[in-house]
């Protein structure tokens, strides 16, 4: 297990190096999760467009035998 912090982790720790209320911490978490979800959604949309994926393609993939 790697115990070294990444640059991003260190930056986030520096931003949070102050006395924050629980509600502020929860809001920060919500915003990070929302950002990552939006980013993933854009990447999925791009994959669908680049690979000509349709709803039918997804149904076909889901119904393939394992």
Biopython code that builds the backbone (N, CA, C, O; Angstrom):
import numpy as np
from Bio.PDB.StructureBuilder import StructureBuilder

atoms = [
    (1, "UNK", "N", (0.844, -1.186, 0.000)),
    (1, "UNK", "CA", (0.000, 0.000, 0.000)),
    (1, "UNK", "C", (0.884, 1.242, 0.000)),
    (1, "UNK", "O", (1.820, 1.360, 0.790)),
    (2, "UNK", "N", (0.564, 2.162, -0.903)),
    (2, "UNK", "CA", (1.329, 3.394, -1.042)),
    (2, "UNK", "C", (0.826, 4.426, -0.029)),
    (2, "UNK", "O", (-0.361, 4.751, -0.012)),
    (3, "UNK", "N", (1.719, 4.937, 0.805)),
    (3, "UNK", "CA", (1.322, 5.932, 1.804)),
    (3, "UNK", "C", (1.802, 7.331, 1.438)),
    (3, "UNK", "O", (1.638, 8.263, 2.224)),
    (4, "UNK", "N", (2.386, 7.488, 0.269)),
    (4, "UNK", "CA", (2.832, 8.793, -0.194)),
    (4, "UNK", "C", (1.640, 9.540, -0.785)),
    (4, "UNK", "O", (0.876, 8.980, -1.571)),
    (5, "UNK", "N", (1.487, 10.801, -0.405)),
    (5, "UNK", "CA", (0.379, 11.598, -0.932)),
    (5, "UNK", "C", (0.743, 12.168, -2.295)),
    (5, "UNK", "O", (1.890, 12.536, -2.550)),
    (6, "UNK", "N", (-0.259, 12.232, -3.159)),
    (6, "UNK", "CA", (-0.061, 12.808, -4.483)),
    (6, "UNK", "C", (-0.099, 14.333, -4.390)),
    (6, "UNK", "O", (-0.466, 14.891, -3.356)),
    (7, "UNK", "N", (0.279, 14.987, -5.461)),
    (7, "UNK", "CA", (0.254, 16.455, -5.508)),
    (7, "UNK", "C", (-1.168, 16.966, -5.279)),
    (7, "UNK", "O", (-1.371, 17.946, -4.562)),
    (8, "UNK", "N", (-2.154, 16.299, -5.890)),
    (8, "UNK", "CA", (-3.555, 16.701, -5.740)),
    (8, "UNK", "C", (-4.006, 16.572, -4.287)),
    (8, "UNK", "O", (-4.699, 17.446, -3.766)),
    (9, "UNK", "N", (-3.610, 15.477, -3.635)),
    (9, "UNK", "CA", (-3.985, 15.272, -2.237)),
    (9, "UNK", "C", (-3.362, 16.352, -1.343)),
    (9, "UNK", "O", (-4.013, 16.866, -0.433)),
    (10, "UNK", "N", (-2.115, 16.683, -1.608)),
    (10, "UNK", "CA", (-1.447, 17.720, -0.825)),
    (10, "UNK", "C", (-2.109, 19.081, -1.038)),
    (10, "UNK", "O", (-2.267, 19.856, -0.094)),
    (11, "UNK", "N", (-2.493, 19.364, -2.279)),
    (11, "UNK", "CA", (-3.179, 20.630, -2.570)),
    (11, "UNK", "C", (-4.512, 20.722, -1.845)),
    (11, "UNK", "O", (-4.855, 21.770, -1.299)),
    (12, "UNK", "N", (-5.268, 19.623, -1.838)),
    (12, "UNK", "CA", (-6.557, 19.611, -1.144)),
    (12, "UNK", "C", (-6.351, 19.777, 0.361)),
    (12, "UNK", "O", (-7.089, 20.513, 1.017)),
    (13, "UNK", "N", (-5.366, 19.103, 0.894)),
    (13, "UNK", "CA", (-5.076, 19.266, 2.323)),
    (13, "UNK", "C", (-4.723, 20.716, 2.655)),
    (13, "UNK", "O", (-5.152, 21.234, 3.686)),
    (14, "UNK", "N", (-3.958, 21.363, 1.805)),
    (14, "UNK", "CA", (-3.583, 22.760, 2.036)),
    (14, "UNK", "C", (-4.828, 23.656, 2.018)),
    (14, "UNK", "O", (-4.942, 24.584, 2.818)),
    (15, "UNK", "N", (-5.759, 23.369, 1.101)),
    (15, "UNK", "CA", (-6.992, 24.156, 1.032)),
    (15, "UNK", "C", (-7.843, 23.984, 2.290)),
    (15, "UNK", "O", (-8.527, 24.910, 2.724)),
    (16, "UNK", "N", (-7.788, 22.799, 2.858)),
    (16, "UNK", "CA", (-8.626, 22.490, 4.012)),
    (16, "UNK", "C", (-7.907, 22.703, 5.350)),
    (16, "UNK", "O", (-8.409, 22.309, 6.403)),
    (17, "UNK", "N", (-6.749, 23.318, 5.296)),
    (17, "UNK", "CA", (-5.960, 23.541, 6.507)),
    (17, "UNK", "C", (-6.476, 24.760, 7.273)),
    (17, "UNK", "O", (-5.763, 25.743, 7.475)),
    (18, "UNK", "N", (-7.723, 24.660, 7.687)),
    (18, "UNK", "CA", (-8.349, 25.718, 8.486)),
    (18, "UNK", "C", (-9.505, 25.092, 9.251)),
    (18, "UNK", "O", (-9.910, 23.961, 8.983)),
    (19, "UNK", "N", (-10.009, 25.826, 10.177)),
    (19, "UNK", "CA", (-11.111, 25.322, 11.005)),
    (19, "UNK", "C", (-12.418, 25.457, 10.220)),
    (19, "UNK", "O", (-12.932, 26.562, 10.042)),
    (20, "UNK", "N", (-12.944, 24.336, 9.757)),
    (20, "UNK", "CA", (-14.173, 24.349, 8.970)),
    (20, "UNK", "C", (-15.311, 23.697, 9.746)),
    (20, "UNK", "O", (-15.112, 22.756, 10.514)),
    (21, "UNK", "N", (-16.501, 24.226, 9.521)),
    (21, "UNK", "CA", (-17.689, 23.621, 10.107)),
    (21, "UNK", "C", (-18.012, 22.341, 9.343)),
    (21, "UNK", "O", (-17.646, 22.193, 8.178)),
    (22, "UNK", "N", (-18.695, 21.429, 10.007)),
    (22, "UNK", "CA", (-19.103, 20.182, 9.358)),
    (22, "UNK", "C", (-19.895, 20.436, 8.083)),
    (22, "UNK", "O", (-19.692, 19.757, 7.076)),
    (23, "UNK", "N", (-20.795, 21.411, 8.124)),
    (23, "UNK", "CA", (-21.615, 21.715, 6.943)),
    (23, "UNK", "C", (-20.754, 22.186, 5.775)),
    (23, "UNK", "O", (-21.069, 21.900, 4.620)),
    (24, "UNK", "N", (-19.680, 22.899, 6.065)),
    (24, "UNK", "CA", (-18.774, 23.350, 5.003)),
    (24, "UNK", "C", (-18.021, 22.161, 4.405)),
    (24, "UNK", "O", (-17.834, 22.087, 3.190)),
    (25, "UNK", "N", (-17.596, 21.245, 5.249)),
    (25, "UNK", "CA", (-16.898, 20.045, 4.769)),
    (25, "UNK", "C", (-17.820, 19.217, 3.885)),
    (25, "UNK", "O", (-17.403, 18.727, 2.836)),
    (26, "UNK", "N", (-19.078, 19.059, 4.308)),
    (26, "UNK", "CA", (-20.046, 18.308, 3.499)),
    (26, "UNK", "C", (-20.287, 18.981, 2.158)),
    (26, "UNK", "O", (-20.400, 18.302, 1.138)),
    (27, "UNK", "N", (-20.366, 20.303, 2.147)),
    (27, "UNK", "CA", (-20.576, 21.022, 0.888)),
    (27, "UNK", "C", (-19.375, 20.857, -0.046)),
    (27, "UNK", "O", (-19.553, 20.694, -1.253)),
    (28, "UNK", "N", (-18.182, 20.896, 0.485)),
    (28, "UNK", "CA", (-16.980, 20.677, -0.322)),
    (28, "UNK", "C", (-17.005, 19.280, -0.926)),
    (28, "UNK", "O", (-16.703, 19.105, -2.106)),
    (29, "UNK", "N", (-17.363, 18.286, -0.120)),
    (29, "UNK", "CA", (-17.461, 16.909, -0.624)),
    (29, "UNK", "C", (-18.496, 16.811, -1.741)),
    (29, "UNK", "O", (-18.247, 16.183, -2.770)),
    (30, "UNK", "N", (-19.666, 17.437, -1.535)),
    (30, "UNK", "CA", (-20.727, 17.408, -2.560)),
    (30, "UNK", "C", (-20.232, 18.017, -3.875)),
    (30, "UNK", "O", (-20.489, 17.485, -4.955)),
    (31, "UNK", "N", (-19.529, 19.124, -3.767)),
    (31, "UNK", "CA", (-19.059, 19.796, -4.986)),
    (31, "UNK", "C", (-18.002, 18.962, -5.716)),
    (31, "UNK", "O", (-17.991, 18.912, -6.946)),
    (32, "UNK", "N", (-17.125, 18.317, -4.968)),
    (32, "UNK", "CA", (-16.111, 17.459, -5.592)),
    (32, "UNK", "C", (-16.786, 16.281, -6.294)),
    (32, "UNK", "O", (-16.444, 15.948, -7.428)),
    (33, "UNK", "N", (-17.744, 15.657, -5.613)),
    (33, "UNK", "CA", (-18.455, 14.523, -6.204)),
    (33, "UNK", "C", (-19.215, 14.963, -7.452)),
    (33, "UNK", "O", (-19.204, 14.263, -8.465)),
    (34, "UNK", "N", (-19.874, 16.119, -7.385)),
    (34, "UNK", "CA", (-20.617, 16.633, -8.541)),
    (34, "UNK", "C", (-19.669, 16.883, -9.716)),
    (34, "UNK", "O", (-19.974, 16.512, -10.850)),
    (35, "UNK", "N", (-18.533, 17.503, -9.450)),
    (35, "UNK", "CA", (-17.541, 17.769, -10.495)),
    (35, "UNK", "C", (-17.083, 16.470, -11.155)),
    (35, "UNK", "O", (-17.040, 16.375, -12.382)),
    (36, "UNK", "N", (-16.740, 15.468, -10.340)),
    (36, "UNK", "CA", (-16.252, 14.203, -10.888)),
    (36, "UNK", "C", (-17.343, 13.472, -11.669)),
    (36, "UNK", "O", (-17.058, 12.845, -12.689)),
    (37, "UNK", "N", (-18.588, 13.549, -11.200)),
    (37, "UNK", "CA", (-19.707, 12.917, -11.908)),
    (37, "UNK", "C", (-19.930, 13.596, -13.255)),
    (37, "UNK", "O", (-20.150, 12.915, -14.257)),
    (38, "UNK", "N", (-19.878, 14.914, -13.293)),
    (38, "UNK", "CA", (-20.047, 15.648, -14.558)),
    (38, "UNK", "C", (-18.920, 15.321, -15.530)),
    (38, "UNK", "O", (-19.152, 15.170, -16.730)),
    (39, "UNK", "N", (-17.704, 15.212, -15.012)),
    (39, "UNK", "CA", (-16.553, 14.881, -15.854)),
    (39, "UNK", "C", (-16.714, 13.474, -16.436)),
    (39, "UNK", "O", (-16.466, 13.265, -17.624)),
    (40, "UNK", "N", (-17.127, 12.513, -15.611)),
    (40, "UNK", "CA", (-17.348, 11.140, -16.084)),
    (40, "UNK", "C", (-18.461, 11.112, -17.131)),
    (40, "UNK", "O", (-18.351, 10.401, -18.130)),
    (41, "UNK", "N", (-19.517, 11.869, -16.912)),
    (41, "UNK", "CA", (-20.631, 11.920, -17.848)),
    (41, "UNK", "C", (-20.173, 12.441, -19.215)),
    (41, "UNK", "O", (-20.581, 11.912, -20.249)),
    (42, "UNK", "N", (-19.335, 13.465, -19.220)),
    (42, "UNK", "CA", (-18.801, 14.005, -20.478)),
    (42, "UNK", "C", (-17.937, 12.972, -21.193)),
    (42, "UNK", "O", (-17.999, 12.841, -22.416)),
    (43, "UNK", "N", (-17.129, 12.238, -20.423)),
    (43, "UNK", "CA", (-16.279, 11.212, -21.023)),
    (43, "UNK", "C", (-17.112, 10.084, -21.618)),
    (43, "UNK", "O", (-16.780, 9.560, -22.681)),
    (44, "UNK", "N", (-18.186, 9.712, -20.942)),
    (44, "UNK", "CA", (-19.078, 8.670, -21.466)),
    (44, "UNK", "C", (-19.752, 9.152, -22.745)),
    (44, "UNK", "O", (-19.833, 8.409, -23.723)),
    (45, "UNK", "N", (-20.234, 10.391, -22.742)),
    (45, "UNK", "CA", (-20.852, 10.949, -23.953)),
    (45, "UNK", "C", (-19.866, 10.949, -25.118)),
    (45, "UNK", "O", (-20.227, 10.609, -26.244)),
    (46, "UNK", "N", (-18.626, 11.330, -24.841)),
    (46, "UNK", "CA", (-17.600, 11.357, -25.879)),
    (46, "UNK", "C", (-17.345, 9.948, -26.409)),
    (46, "UNK", "O", (-17.212, 9.760, -27.618)),
    (47, "UNK", "N", (-17.275, 8.961, -25.521)),
    (47, "UNK", "CA", (-17.083, 7.575, -25.938)),
    (47, "UNK", "C", (-18.218, 7.123, -26.843)),
    (47, "UNK", "O", (-17.981, 6.496, -27.876)),
    (48, "UNK", "N", (-19.453, 7.441, -26.459)),
    (48, "UNK", "CA", (-20.615, 7.048, -27.268)),
    (48, "UNK", "C", (-20.515, 7.649, -28.668)),
    (48, "UNK", "O", (-20.748, 6.961, -29.662)),
    (49, "UNK", "N", (-20.168, 8.936, -28.741)),
    (49, "UNK", "CA", (-20.079, 9.614, -30.043)),
    (49, "UNK", "C", (-18.945, 9.046, -30.889)),
    (49, "UNK", "O", (-19.134, 8.772, -32.074)),
    (50, "UNK", "N", (-17.774, 8.868, -30.293)),
    (50, "UNK", "CA", (-16.603, 8.393, -31.031)),
    (50, "UNK", "C", (-16.748, 6.951, -31.500)),
    (50, "UNK", "O", (-16.158, 6.564, -32.508)),
    (51, "UNK", "N", (-17.526, 6.156, -30.777)),
    (51, "UNK", "CA", (-17.655, 4.734, -31.092)),
    (51, "UNK", "C", (-19.036, 4.369, -31.636)),
    (51, "UNK", "O", (-19.393, 3.194, -31.722)),
    (52, "UNK", "N", (-19.800, 5.392, -32.000)),
    (52, "UNK", "CA", (-21.129, 5.197, -32.598)),
    (52, "UNK", "C", (-21.978, 4.235, -31.758)),
    (52, "UNK", "O", (-22.607, 3.319, -32.287)),
    (53, "UNK", "N", (-21.980, 4.462, -30.444)),
    (53, "UNK", "CA", (-22.757, 3.627, -29.535)),
    (53, "UNK", "C", (-24.181, 4.178, -29.461)),
    (53, "UNK", "O", (-24.386, 5.387, -29.354)),
    (54, "UNK", "N", (-25.147, 3.285, -29.519)),
    (54, "UNK", "CA", (-26.552, 3.676, -29.425)),
    (54, "UNK", "C", (-27.215, 2.904, -28.287)),
    (54, "UNK", "O", (-26.594, 2.050, -27.653)),
    (55, "UNK", "N", (-28.472, 3.216, -28.043)),
    (55, "UNK", "CA", (-29.218, 2.455, -27.037)),
    (55, "UNK", "C", (-29.278, 0.981, -27.433)),
    (55, "UNK", "O", (-29.198, 0.095, -26.582)),
    (56, "UNK", "N", (-29.418, 0.732, -28.732)),
    (56, "UNK", "CA", (-29.459, -0.657, -29.202)),
    (56, "UNK", "C", (-28.126, -1.359, -28.932)),
    (56, "UNK", "O", (-28.108, -2.528, -28.546)),
    (57, "UNK", "N", (-27.012, -0.651, -29.133)),
    (57, "UNK", "CA", (-25.695, -1.215, -28.844)),
    (57, "UNK", "C", (-25.608, -1.616, -27.379)),
    (57, "UNK", "O", (-25.121, -2.696, -27.045)),
    (58, "UNK", "N", (-26.086, -0.733, -26.509)),
    (58, "UNK", "CA", (-26.049, -1.037, -25.076)),
    (58, "UNK", "C", (-26.905, -2.262, -24.757)),
    (58, "UNK", "O", (-26.492, -3.123, -23.981)),
    (59, "UNK", "N", (-28.086, -2.341, -25.350)),
    (59, "UNK", "CA", (-28.960, -3.513, -25.121)),
    (59, "UNK", "C", (-28.257, -4.780, -25.584)),
    (59, "UNK", "O", (-28.307, -5.806, -24.905)),
    (60, "UNK", "N", (-27.601, -4.709, -26.741)),
    (60, "UNK", "CA", (-26.879, -5.869, -27.266)),
    (60, "UNK", "C", (-25.774, -6.295, -26.306)),
    (60, "UNK", "O", (-25.622, -7.484, -26.023)),
    (61, "UNK", "N", (-24.995, -5.324, -25.800)),
    (61, "UNK", "CA", (-23.916, -5.631, -24.873)),
    (61, "UNK", "C", (-24.451, -6.257, -23.591)),
    (61, "UNK", "O", (-23.877, -7.210, -23.066)),
    (62, "UNK", "N", (-25.559, -5.708, -23.093)),
    (62, "UNK", "CA", (-26.127, -6.214, -21.842)),
    (62, "UNK", "C", (-26.683, -7.623, -21.981)),
    (62, "UNK", "O", (-26.712, -8.381, -21.012)),
    (63, "UNK", "N", (-27.127, -7.975, -23.190)),
    (63, "UNK", "CA", (-27.752, -9.276, -23.403)),
    (63, "UNK", "C", (-26.791, -10.334, -23.925)),
    (63, "UNK", "O", (-27.201, -11.462, -24.199)),
    (64, "UNK", "N", (-25.500, -9.977, -24.066)),
    (64, "UNK", "CA", (-24.518, -10.971, -24.499)),
    (64, "UNK", "C", (-24.287, -11.973, -23.392)),
    (64, "UNK", "O", (-24.246, -11.608, -22.217)),
    (65, "UNK", "N", (-24.136, -13.241, -23.759)),
    (65, "UNK", "CA", (-23.803, -14.235, -22.728)),
    (65, "UNK", "C", (-22.433, -13.935, -22.126)),
    (65, "UNK", "O", (-21.533, -13.456, -22.816)),
    (66, "UNK", "N", (-22.289, -14.213, -20.870)),
    (66, "UNK", "CA", (-21.025, -13.934, -20.175)),
    (66, "UNK", "C", (-19.942, -14.890, -20.581)),
    (66, "UNK", "O", (-18.817, -14.794, -20.090)),
]
sb = StructureBuilder()
sb.init_structure("model")
sb.init_model(0)
sb.init_chain("A")
sb.init_seg("    ")
for serial, (resi, resn, name, xyz) in enumerate(atoms, 1):
    if name == "N":
        sb.init_residue(resn, " ", resi, " ")
    sb.init_atom(name, np.array(xyz, "f"), 0.0, 1.0, " ", f" {name:<3s}", serial, name[0])
structure = sb.get_structure()
